[in-house]
Amino acid sequence: MPEPEHPEPTLPHGVPPWPGGREEWPDEPHYDPDLLEHGDARNVIDRYRYWSMDAIVADLDLHRHPFHVAIENWQHDMNIGSIVRTANAFAAETVHIIGRRRWNKRGAMVTDRYQHVLHHPDVADFVAWAEAQGLPVIAVDNVEGSEPVDAVELPERCVLLFGQEGPGVSDEAIAASDLVVEITQYGSTRSINASAAAAIVMHEWVRRHARR
């Protein structure tokens, strides 16, 4: 059974139909006639108001960052959608789903329509892809031997690999990674939410390498 499609979320403070009649509509090809006619309440930045989805994806492709995000998907973890949404917010190049092809998209809030997503059936296939691209794999998990992410050299071109909520990154993926990093914590809990951890590490990459 296919994953049910969720409608794109709308905002109460979107923009109304383009003022004036059709003769006053802009004629640039990136504008969507339906949005010009009915208004645009999608959860997109102002720059992309009234743009078609294909035009937004094409524009994002011009300035995506050279880091990728990979997520192991063995348990249909609800965090995966949230990680995809964050990857879109930080303009990651591609999100890689390792394991089950179907993943819980609810948390993505339809951002997967604007984000490149690639599936790998297993860790071996993903690692072969990364090696072919010359991309080091940076696993994120608080296991023995991991290094604080804020204290290591985080490559500009890399894949940030995240595991499932609970079990974390699989032993196979840890063994295949070039580096394992962790987020320094100061409280009593042993770990933090998987999607929160992904957001922290992605922002750590952005803080160092992104150009405004």
C-alpha positions, 0 to 999 in steps of 0.5 A: 500500500503506498504512503498516503499523500499529505497536503502541503501545509498552508499558512494563515498569513499567506499572500492573496491572489495577484492584484489586478486581472490576468493582463497584469500577471507577471509573465516570467515562466517560474510563476504558477498561474493557479497560485497567481489566481488563487493566492499562495498560502504555502509554507515557503519563504517570500522569495518563492511566493507564487512560484511553481514547485518545479521552479523552486526546486530548480532554483534551490539546485543552484545553491544547495550546500555540498553536504548530504544527509543519510538516515537509516530506516529500519523501524519506520521512525517518525523522526525521519520526516523531521530530519528531511524538513531540516535538511531542506531548511539548510539546503542539503544536497540530497537526503539518503534513506537507507533500508526500508523504501517507505518512510514516515513522511508526516514530519516532513510537511511536504518538504520532500517535494523540494528536496532530493531524496535517494533510496539505498536498500542497505548500508553496503549500497549506501557506502559504495555510493559515498565512496564513488562520490569521494564523500566521507561518511560522518556518523552521529552517535554517542558511542565509545570512540566518538568525538565531540562534533564541535571539536573536530574538523567537519569536512565541507563535502561529506555525508552526515549519517543518522540512526534510528531513535533508540538503537542509534546508528547500526554497528555496520554503519558505524564500522563503515564510517570515516568518523563518528561524532557526538553532541556534547551534553550536560544534563542527566539524559543519555541521548537527545531526540534523533531529529533534534540531534540532526538539526544540531549537527546540520547547523554545526556544518552550516555555521562553519561552511555556509556562505550567506 
